[in-house]
Amino acid sequence: MADRTTLEIADGIAWVTLDDGKVNAMSTEMMSEIEVALDEAEAAGAVTVLAGRAGIFSAGFDMGTLGSGLDAARAMVLQGARLIERLLSFPQPVVTACTGHAYPMGAFLMLAADSRFGVYGEFRIGMNETAIGLTIPLFAIELARHRLSPAGLARVTTAAMFDPEEALRLGYLDRVVEADRLRAEVEEEAERLLALDRPSVTATKARVNAPALAAIRSAIEAELAA
């Protein structure tokens, strides 16, 4: 039974809601639950929405695991990379509903989606690894190169975090809405995506994401060999 995620599938739309009762840390358990939810959404042929809890999309990789030893940390980061790889190659459209803060790996999940929503508020979005003594994984740099503006990519070295409106300008988000309108706006976008010709969407998504996927897969292999 999932403790950190819920899945609702109705009318061709799958809502995967992340809520661990805390900060939605991307632990191995959380990511495993997301993977199971994606299995079900894919089997249903549903447009898939990844949403957070009020005030937080995700605080990123689980810090406890990162501090518990090299093997555990590497395994968790590799699982995150594989999850990003899957989202970029997912045959159905993926929408993210960023309900608040999004630190890595939360920012990575958004950058892997096809359509990305955020909410107005005093929230921070971005990649702050270098501020906490971490080097950004190679796969995440390739993902940032694929999605962010040149200015956004340049800022990843400095651990800068952005409010939702600046995150929109730099490429982390496609749209920012009022929090009380988020569900309705995301549903409207999901319904629009649902009405598109699915084979054409899937094939075009594969073409658009092919260079990034190749770079990310090479990055994963490089990290494994290090």
Order of alpha helices (4+ residues) and beta strands (2+ residues): beta-beta-alpha-beta-beta-alpha-alpha-beta-beta-alpha-beta-beta-alpha-alpha-beta-alpha-beta-alpha-alpha
